Structures are given as structure tokens and as C-alpha cells.
């Protein structure tokens, strides 16, 4: 696959690197026996790519926008995390009980702020990422966005919701983060399914800037199955930072 200058989205090159790197990681794995055709990477920004099954040169969709920045915004609600540039990596280990009712309420409020959709015509940026919607139509590639407000304008509102969760303890805040992450992925998959970028036969590779803890993987798979994507959930794998394997030989 050619890693040429991006034309549709500024993160297009990274999305292609994730595809190439993901396939390299999976091909060397003894635990994964299939090749995905959907790659979703939740780093600070959300990068994703889909292609025709068994035809990686035929790109059908790209994902751009906010990724782990949404999760980091929640983490910054905690007193031990830098309020300006802190990330989920600074969040202390779980302590105390989880207040499930508060978790449900906070996650619901956050879901209403996060917007995942096919990018409307005329949009110039999503989650701070420059895009060219006209070019996506020319290339017949569907562009999916993830944002909080306009270019992250409502991230502070997400932090405010995180402060409510944090007032019930670290364990409650972390549970909100886990569920928010799972729902973000599930809604992205639902949107791509609605746009015919994903089918029940699709195989998905999910990655991030760090190794996903087992409880996060379990929650994500559980939520996918609860929303009717049982087969897709069974054909989903999680890996760490494939982009570096795609950019460099």
C-alpha cells in the first residue's frame, strides 16, 4: 500500500500505517488466525480505515477525529492528574467502591456529547483534524468522524462530568472511563455498519497507544454483543501501537 501524501484527512497516512502495521503484527502472531479488514486506532486522535475483504488496496472508509483525548479529558477530572495536559496514564489505581448508578448517569451524559457520524459536506475539520469531504466523495471513500462538540469544543464538559464521577471515588471514575471507551468503539462500529463499511462477516483490529487491560477488552466485547454484534465481537482482536510497524520496515 502506498503511504502517499494524505488527500482526504490529515491522519490518512497514519490510518494506512495502522493497516500495514496491524497486518504485520497479526501475521507474526500464533494466536490470531485471521486477517482483519477494519482497523480502528484509539490514540490521542481516532484513526481508522476499512477496505474490501481480501482487497486492502480498495479502501472504502476512513475514520478521523477525537480518540483517547476524550478519555484523557475524563481522567483530568481526578485530583492526581494534571488538569491541563494529563492523560489516563496518570490516573491512580482503583480505590473504593463503584457507584453503578452514578456510572450509568455519567456515561449517558457523555454519550450525548460525543457525536459519531459520516462527515457532512462542507465540514473542514473534525476533532482538530483537517479533512476534505469533497475529495472523499471523489474517491468514493466514506469519512466517519468522532467529535465532542465542534473540534473538541465540549471536552471541558466531559471533564466536568468526570469531576462528578471522581467525587464518588477513583473506582467510579475509572468505571465511567471504561464504559465510555467501550461505547465509543461500539457506536463507531454501529455507524460504519449503517454506512455499509462493516458487515456481519467483517473482522476488526482495535489498537491504541498502550496495551489494553483485559477488563477493558472484556467490557468492549460484552457491549458489542449486547448491541447485536455477536459475530463481529467474536472476530475482533486487540493489539498495541501498530502504526510504528507500518511507517517503518
Residue frames relative to the residue before (quaternion, step in Angstrom):
aa qw qx qy qz dx dy dz
X 1.0000 0.0000 0.0000 0.0000 0.00 0.00 0.00
X 0.4230 -0.7166 0.5026 0.2342 3.56 -0.93 0.94
X 0.2150 -0.7655 0.5951 0.1168 3.57 -0.84 1.02
X 0.1212 0.8317 -0.5263 0.1288 3.56 0.72 1.16
X 0.7385 -0.4061 0.3015 0.4458 3.54 -1.35 0.14
X 0.4818 -0.6911 0.4511 0.2944 3.62 -0.83 0.95
X 0.1860 -0.7932 0.5737 0.0840 3.56 -1.09 0.79
X 0.7329 0.4197 -0.2275 0.4847 3.58 1.06 -0.74
X 0.7968 -0.0373 0.0709 0.5989 3.58 0.93 -0.93
X 0.5909 -0.6097 0.3990 0.3463 3.56 -1.08 0.75
X 0.7140 0.4159 -0.2562 0.5016 3.60 1.16 -0.53
X 0.3154 0.7825 -0.4838 0.2328 3.58 1.26 0.27
X 0.6404 0.5331 -0.3208 0.4503 3.56 0.98 -0.87
X 0.6598 0.4946 -0.3135 0.4709 3.58 0.96 -0.84
X 0.6191 0.5488 -0.3488 0.4403 3.58 0.98 -0.78
X 0.6712 0.4825 -0.2946 0.4794 3.57 0.97 -0.85
X 0.6294 0.5271 -0.3314 0.4650 3.58 1.07 -0.73
X 0.6147 0.5433 -0.3352 0.4632 3.58 1.10 -0.71
X 0.6335 0.5231 -0.3237 0.4693 3.56 1.02 -0.81
X 0.6923 0.4738 -0.2782 0.4678 3.58 0.80 -1.04
X 0.6926 0.4791 -0.2774 0.4624 3.58 0.86 -0.97
X 0.6308 0.5420 -0.3301 0.4465 3.56 1.01 -0.81
X 0.6640 0.4977 -0.3053 0.4672 3.56 0.94 -0.86
X 0.6322 0.5261 -0.3364 0.4586 3.59 1.06 -0.70
X 0.6508 0.5070 -0.3148 0.4694 3.57 0.96 -0.86
X 0.6901 0.4899 -0.2807 0.4527 3.56 0.86 -0.99
X 0.6458 0.5337 -0.3296 0.4353 3.61 0.99 -0.78
X 0.7091 0.4309 -0.2568 0.4955 3.59 1.17 -0.54
X 0.5632 0.6113 -0.3772 0.4083 3.57 1.31 -0.06
X 0.3224 -0.7369 0.5620 0.1929 3.54 -1.07 0.76
X 0.6545 0.5320 -0.3006 0.4452 3.58 1.30 -0.14
X 0.7156 0.3798 -0.2338 0.5376 3.61 1.25 -0.32
X 0.1187 -0.8398 0.5293 0.0200 3.58 -0.61 1.13
X 0.7133 0.3655 -0.2908 0.5225 3.61 1.08 0.60
X 0.3770 -0.7126 0.5456 0.2290 3.56 -1.27 0.39
X 0.3725 -0.7456 0.5076 0.2182 3.61 -0.63 1.09
X 0.2265 -0.7444 0.6012 0.1818 3.55 -1.29 0.32
X 0.6752 0.3599 -0.2822 0.5787 3.56 1.37 0.23
X 0.0299 -0.7969 0.6032 -0.0152 3.58 -0.82 1.02
X 0.0127 -0.7987 0.5998 -0.0470 3.57 -0.71 1.14
X 0.0590 -0.8159 0.5751 -0.0141 3.58 -0.66 1.11
X 0.1467 -0.7945 0.5876 0.0456 3.56 -0.61 1.22
X 0.1313 0.7364 -0.6445 0.1585 3.54 0.11 1.33
X 0.7906 -0.2108 0.1514 0.5546 3.63 -1.10 -0.41
X 0.7527 0.1849 -0.1169 0.6210 3.54 1.07 -0.82
X 0.4802 -0.6628 0.5059 0.2724 3.53 -1.25 0.54
X 0.0286 0.7777 -0.6264 0.0449 3.57 -0.73 1.09
X 0.1184 0.8013 -0.5778 0.1002 3.54 -0.93 0.85
X 0.0603 -0.7924 0.6069 0.0079 3.53 -1.22 0.51
X 0.0857 -0.7729 0.6261 0.0561 3.56 -1.12 0.70
X 0.0417 -0.7918 0.6086 0.0305 3.55 -1.13 0.62
X 0.6661 -0.4761 0.3801 0.4303 3.52 -1.30 0.30
X 0.5790 -0.6041 0.4160 0.3562 3.57 -1.01 0.79
X 0.8480 0.0461 -0.1083 0.5167 3.56 -0.84 1.13
X 0.6979 0.3760 -0.2832 0.5398 3.59 1.20 0.47
X 0.1136 -0.8603 0.4944 0.0500 3.61 0.44 1.23
X 0.5981 0.5690 -0.3718 0.4246 3.60 1.18 -0.32
X 0.6731 0.4636 -0.2863 0.5001 3.58 1.22 -0.42
X 0.1128 -0.8162 0.5663 0.0191 3.56 0.09 1.34
X 0.1704 -0.8106 0.5560 0.0691 3.57 -0.88 0.98
X 0.8277 0.0368 0.0101 0.5598 3.60 1.11 -0.56
X 0.1338 -0.7563 0.6339 0.0912 3.54 -1.29 0.50
X 0.2117 -0.7583 0.6038 0.1248 3.57 -1.16 0.65
X 0.0296 0.7932 -0.6061 0.0515 3.57 -0.93 0.94
X 0.5366 0.6486 -0.4541 0.2917 3.56 -1.23 0.41
X 0.7588 -0.3474 0.2829 0.4728 3.52 -1.25 -0.49
X 0.1141 -0.7858 0.6052 0.0570 3.54 -1.07 0.80
X 0.8395 0.0535 0.0051 0.5407 3.56 -0.43 -1.24
X 0.4660 0.6608 -0.4519 0.3768 3.60 1.23 -0.15
X 0.6047 0.5422 -0.3481 0.4682 3.59 1.14 -0.61
X 0.6647 0.4909 -0.2859 0.4851 3.56 0.99 -0.89
X 0.6379 0.5248 -0.3195 0.4643 3.57 1.01 -0.82
X 0.6124 0.5529 -0.3448 0.4476 3.58 1.06 -0.76
X 0.6409 0.5002 -0.3150 0.4896 3.58 1.07 -0.71
X 0.6576 0.5250 -0.3115 0.4414 3.57 0.90 -0.93
X 0.6394 0.5519 -0.3271 0.4237 3.59 1.05 -0.74
X 0.5292 0.6187 -0.4067 0.4145 3.58 1.28 -0.08
X 0.6211 0.5563 -0.3333 0.4402 3.58 1.24 -0.43
X 0.5650 -0.6532 0.4043 0.3012 3.56 -0.96 0.87
X 0.6817 0.4834 -0.2819 0.4714 3.60 1.17 -0.51
X 0.6544 0.4896 -0.2999 0.4920 3.59 1.30 -0.10
X 0.5575 -0.6117 0.4444 0.3429 3.59 -0.96 0.88
X 0.4186 -0.7617 0.4450 0.2157 3.57 -0.64 1.15
X 0.7086 0.4445 -0.2607 0.4820 3.61 1.21 -0.33
X 0.8383 0.1013 -0.0056 0.5357 3.56 0.74 -1.06
X 0.3682 0.7635 -0.4666 0.2527 3.58 1.25 0.24
X 0.1984 -0.7669 0.5998 0.1127 3.55 -1.27 0.48
X 0.7191 -0.4297 0.3362 0.4304 3.53 -1.36 0.15
X 0.5861 0.6050 -0.3655 0.3961 3.60 1.16 -0.58
X 0.6747 0.4916 -0.2898 0.4681 3.60 1.20 -0.46
X 0.5076 0.6689 -0.4216 0.3423 3.58 1.24 -0.24
X 0.4627 -0.6939 0.4717 0.2862 3.63 -0.78 0.97
X 0.6418 -0.5117 0.4022 0.4055 3.55 -1.29 0.29
X 0.6707 -0.5181 0.3589 0.3910 3.54 -1.26 0.52
X 0.0570 0.7673 -0.6376 0.0377 3.54 -1.07 0.82
X 0.8058 0.2917 -0.2077 0.4716 3.55 -0.98 0.81
X 0.6735 -0.4965 0.3811 0.3933 3.51 -1.38 -0.10
X 0.3938 -0.6718 0.5706 0.2609 3.52 -1.34 0.39
X 0.2338 -0.7633 0.5897 0.1224 3.56 -0.79 1.05
X 0.2880 -0.8326 0.4510 0.1429 3.53 0.10 1.39
X 0.6306 0.5409 -0.3454 0.4363 3.59 0.99 -0.77
X 0.6599 0.4897 -0.2987 0.4853 3.57 1.02 -0.83
X 0.6032 0.5578 -0.3496 0.4503 3.57 1.05 -0.76
X 0.6709 0.5106 -0.2935 0.4506 3.57 0.84 -1.02
X 0.6754 0.5001 -0.2929 0.4560 3.56 0.92 -0.92
X 0.6719 0.4981 -0.2990 0.4594 3.58 0.91 -0.90
X 0.6570 0.5115 -0.3116 0.4579 3.58 0.91 -0.91
X 0.6305 0.5367 -0.3260 0.4562 3.57 1.03 -0.79
X 0.6618 0.5026 -0.3024 0.4669 3.59 0.94 -0.87
X 0.6542 0.5135 -0.3092 0.4613 3.57 0.98 -0.87
X 0.6326 0.5522 -0.3274 0.4332 3.59 0.98 -0.86
X 0.6548 0.5159 -0.3102 0.4569 3.57 1.09 -0.69
X 0.6457 0.5105 -0.3138 0.4733 3.58 1.21 -0.47
X 0.6841 0.4782 -0.2787 0.4751 3.57 1.01 -0.85
X 0.1151 -0.7977 0.5914 0.0271 3.55 -0.82 1.05
X 0.0031 -0.7832 0.6203 -0.0427 3.57 -0.69 1.14
X 0.2310 0.7831 -0.5298 0.2296 3.57 -0.54 1.16
X 0.5579 -0.5020 0.4910 0.4424 3.53 -1.32 -0.02
X 0.5047 -0.6925 0.4226 0.2952 3.57 -0.78 1.02
X 0.4078 -0.7227 0.5040 0.2395 3.60 -0.77 1.02
X 0.6086 -0.5445 0.4308 0.3841 3.57 -1.20 0.54
X 0.7612 0.3717 -0.2787 0.4525 3.55 -1.09 0.74
X 0.5426 0.6142 -0.4040 0.4063 3.59 1.24 -0.25
X 0.2441 -0.7998 0.5372 0.1100 3.58 -0.87 0.97
X 0.7971 0.0673 -0.0192 0.5998 3.58 1.17 -0.61
X 0.0480 -0.7524 0.6534 0.0681 3.54 -1.25 0.53
X 0.8365 -0.0167 -0.0219 0.5473 3.57 -0.70 1.06
X 0.6947 -0.4838 0.2340 0.4780 3.57 1.09 0.89
X 0.5974 0.5735 -0.3696 0.4213 3.63 1.21 -0.10
X 0.3947 -0.7148 0.5225 0.2456 3.62 -0.70 1.03
X 0.0170 -0.8010 0.5978 -0.0267 3.58 -0.96 0.90
X 0.2114 -0.7396 0.6225 0.1442 3.55 -1.33 0.34
X 0.2436 -0.8122 0.5159 0.1219 3.56 -0.03 1.31
X 0.6170 0.5542 -0.3519 0.4339 3.60 0.99 -0.78
X 0.6520 0.5107 -0.3110 0.4662 3.57 0.99 -0.84
X 0.6228 0.5392 -0.3469 0.4484 3.60 1.04 -0.72
X 0.6479 0.4981 -0.3164 0.4817 3.59 1.05 -0.73
X 0.6256 0.5425 -0.3366 0.4484 3.59 1.01 -0.79
X 0.7453 0.3883 -0.2106 0.4994 3.56 0.98 -0.86
X 0.3826 -0.7433 0.4601 0.2990 3.57 1.35 -0.02
X 0.4533 0.6307 -0.4740 0.4149 3.53 0.99 1.00
X 0.3164 -0.7636 0.5338 0.1783 3.58 -0.70 1.06
X 0.2219 -0.7933 0.5606 0.0845 3.55 -0.80 1.08
X 0.1371 -0.7967 0.5882 0.0232 3.56 -0.66 1.21
X 0.1501 -0.8161 0.5549 0.0596 3.58 -0.88 0.92
X 0.1311 -0.7383 0.6546 0.0962 3.52 -1.33 0.50
X 0.1491 0.8010 -0.5592 0.1532 3.57 -0.60 1.13
X 0.2530 -0.7127 0.6262 0.1896 3.53 -1.35 0.24
X 0.7720 -0.0195 -0.0403 0.6340 3.54 0.01 1.31
X 0.6478 -0.4581 0.3855 0.4711 3.56 -0.99 -0.87
X 0.8290 -0.1033 0.0101 0.5495 3.56 -0.48 1.26
X 0.7380 -0.4480 0.2270 0.4508 3.53 0.87 1.02
X 0.3266 0.7938 -0.4690 0.2080 3.58 1.23 0.27
X 0.7406 0.3893 -0.2259 0.4990 3.60 1.18 -0.44
X 0.3061 0.7627 -0.5131 0.2477 3.58 1.18 0.44
X 0.6312 0.5381 -0.3385 0.4443 3.57 1.03 -0.74
X 0.6084 0.5374 -0.3530 0.4653 3.59 1.10 -0.62
X 0.6218 0.5248 -0.3331 0.4764 3.56 1.09 -0.71
X 0.6297 0.5195 -0.3292 0.4746 3.58 1.02 -0.77
X 0.6259 0.5373 -0.3341 0.4559 3.59 1.00 -0.78
X 0.6430 0.4964 -0.3179 0.4890 3.58 1.01 -0.80
X 0.6219 0.5444 -0.3277 0.4577 3.55 1.08 -0.75
X 0.6197 0.5400 -0.3446 0.4534 3.58 1.05 -0.70
X 0.6121 0.5324 -0.3469 0.4707 3.57 1.06 -0.70
X 0.6656 0.4922 -0.2976 0.4756 3.57 0.93 -0.91
X 0.6628 0.5240 -0.3038 0.4402 3.58 0.95 -0.91
X 0.5957 0.5772 -0.3662 0.4218 3.59 1.13 -0.55
X 0.6749 0.4450 -0.2835 0.5158 3.58 1.29 -0.30
X 0.7010 -0.4673 0.2522 0.4762 3.57 1.29 0.16
X 0.6740 -0.5198 0.3593 0.3825 3.53 -1.29 0.49
X 0.6451 0.5416 -0.3313 0.4252 3.59 0.93 -0.86
X 0.6535 0.5053 -0.3117 0.4695 3.57 1.02 -0.78
X 0.6427 0.5115 -0.3201 0.4721 3.59 0.96 -0.84
X 0.6704 0.4983 -0.3129 0.4521 3.59 0.86 -0.89
X 0.6316 0.5237 -0.3368 0.4619 3.59 1.03 -0.73
X 0.6086 0.5339 -0.3409 0.4778 3.59 1.09 -0.71
X 0.6496 0.5193 -0.3073 0.4625 3.57 0.97 -0.87
X 0.6530 0.5225 -0.3109 0.4515 3.58 0.89 -0.93
X 0.7096 0.4559 -0.2619 0.4691 3.56 0.85 -0.98
X 0.6143 0.5411 -0.3466 0.4579 3.60 1.06 -0.69
X 0.6379 0.5253 -0.3113 0.4693 3.56 0.97 -0.89
X 0.6763 0.5034 -0.2946 0.4499 3.59 0.84 -0.99
X 0.6897 0.4744 -0.2803 0.4698 3.56 0.94 -0.86
X 0.5882 0.5577 -0.3674 0.4561 3.57 1.10 -0.62
X 0.6767 0.4787 -0.2855 0.4810 3.57 0.90 -0.91
X 0.6614 0.5190 -0.3055 0.4471 3.56 0.90 -0.94
X 0.6733 0.4867 -0.2979 0.4702 3.59 0.95 -0.84
X 0.6084 0.5371 -0.3505 0.4675 3.58 1.10 -0.65
X 0.6614 0.4963 -0.2954 0.4785 3.55 0.95 -0.91
X 0.6321 0.5248 -0.3272 0.4669 3.60 1.01 -0.80
X 0.6618 0.5019 -0.3047 0.4661 3.59 0.94 -0.89
X 0.6621 0.4903 -0.3051 0.4776 3.59 0.94 -0.85
X 0.6109 0.5353 -0.3402 0.4739 3.58 1.10 -0.68
X 0.6667 0.5069 -0.2950 0.4599 3.59 0.92 -0.91
X 0.7098 0.4237 -0.2403 0.5089 3.57 1.18 -0.62
X 0.4925 -0.6976 0.3949 0.3388 3.59 1.32 0.32
X 0.4285 0.6741 -0.4834 0.3583 3.58 1.09 0.71
X 0.7463 0.2359 -0.1341 0.6078 3.54 1.30 -0.42
X 0.1039 -0.7691 0.6285 0.0524 3.54 -1.08 0.81
X 0.6877 -0.4654 0.3312 0.4480 3.62 -1.20 0.18
X 0.6730 0.4918 -0.2931 0.4683 3.60 1.20 -0.45
X 0.4615 0.7114 -0.4346 0.3034 3.59 1.25 -0.16
X 0.1997 -0.7456 0.6252 0.1154 3.52 -1.24 0.60
X 0.1696 -0.8435 0.5096 0.0053 3.52 -0.66 1.20
X 0.1588 -0.7500 0.6362 0.0869 3.53 -1.12 0.82
X 0.0966 -0.7959 0.5976 0.0136 3.58 -0.72 1.12
X 0.0173 0.8102 -0.5836 0.0518 3.57 -0.85 0.97
X 0.0966 -0.7799 0.6161 0.0538 3.53 -1.36 0.21
X 0.6934 -0.4830 0.3368 0.4153 3.54 -1.30 -0.07
X 0.7695 0.1739 -0.1323 0.6001 3.59 1.28 -0.14
X 0.6385 -0.5116 0.3983 0.4146 3.56 -1.27 0.26
X 0.4154 -0.7130 0.5057 0.2519 3.56 -0.87 0.93
X 0.4261 -0.6771 0.5252 0.2899 3.61 -0.87 0.86
X 0.6442 -0.5656 0.3538 0.3740 3.55 -1.11 0.70
X 0.6562 0.5203 -0.3321 0.4341 3.60 0.94 -0.80
X 0.6227 0.5261 -0.3473 0.4635 3.61 1.13 -0.57
X 0.6343 0.5204 -0.3185 0.4748 3.56 1.03 -0.82
X 0.6632 0.5153 -0.3036 0.4499 3.57 0.89 -0.95
X 0.6604 0.5047 -0.3080 0.4629 3.59 0.95 -0.85
X 0.6532 0.5158 -0.3125 0.4579 3.58 1.00 -0.83
X 0.6641 0.4906 -0.2983 0.4789 3.58 0.91 -0.92
X 0.6310 0.5412 -0.3209 0.4539 3.57 0.98 -0.85
X 0.6947 0.4702 -0.2843 0.4643 3.57 0.89 -0.92
X 0.6049 0.5447 -0.3558 0.4591 3.60 1.03 -0.69
X 0.6802 0.4865 -0.2890 0.4660 3.57 0.91 -0.91
X 0.6642 0.5141 -0.3088 0.4463 3.58 1.01 -0.78
X 0.7088 0.4187 -0.2579 0.5057 3.59 1.23 -0.37
X 0.6854 -0.5443 0.2647 0.4050 3.57 1.21 0.48
X 0.6130 0.5541 -0.3526 0.4392 3.58 1.24 0.17
X 0.0511 0.8505 -0.5206 0.0552 3.57 0.90 0.95
X 0.6986 0.4742 -0.2845 0.4541 3.58 0.80 -1.01
X 0.6464 0.5080 -0.3177 0.4724 3.57 0.99 -0.83
X 0.6241 0.5453 -0.3349 0.4482 3.59 1.01 -0.82
X 0.6704 0.4968 -0.2923 0.4673 3.57 1.02 -0.81
X 0.7345 0.3583 -0.2094 0.5369 3.58 1.25 -0.43
X 0.5086 0.6126 -0.4307 0.4249 3.55 1.05 0.85
X 0.0863 -0.7910 0.6050 0.0286 3.57 -0.93 0.94
X 0.2679 -0.7491 0.5889 0.1423 3.56 -1.25 0.55
X 0.0347 0.7897 -0.6106 0.0485 3.57 -0.86 0.98
X 0.4600 -0.6854 0.4965 0.2685 3.58 -1.30 0.20
X 0.8934 -0.1228 0.0919 0.4223 3.53 -1.13 0.94
X 0.0555 0.8423 -0.5335 0.0535 3.63 0.51 1.12
X 0.5011 0.6955 -0.4219 0.2952 3.60 1.17 -0.47
X 0.6457 0.5363 -0.3368 0.4267 3.60 0.94 -0.82
X 0.6537 0.4907 -0.3122 0.4841 3.59 1.16 -0.56
X 0.6595 0.5031 -0.3032 0.4691 3.56 1.24 -0.40
X 0.6721 0.4889 -0.2922 0.4732 3.57 1.09 -0.73
X 0.7996 0.2272 -0.0963 0.5474 3.56 1.04 -0.79
X 0.4181 -0.6954 0.5271 0.2527 3.56 -1.03 0.80
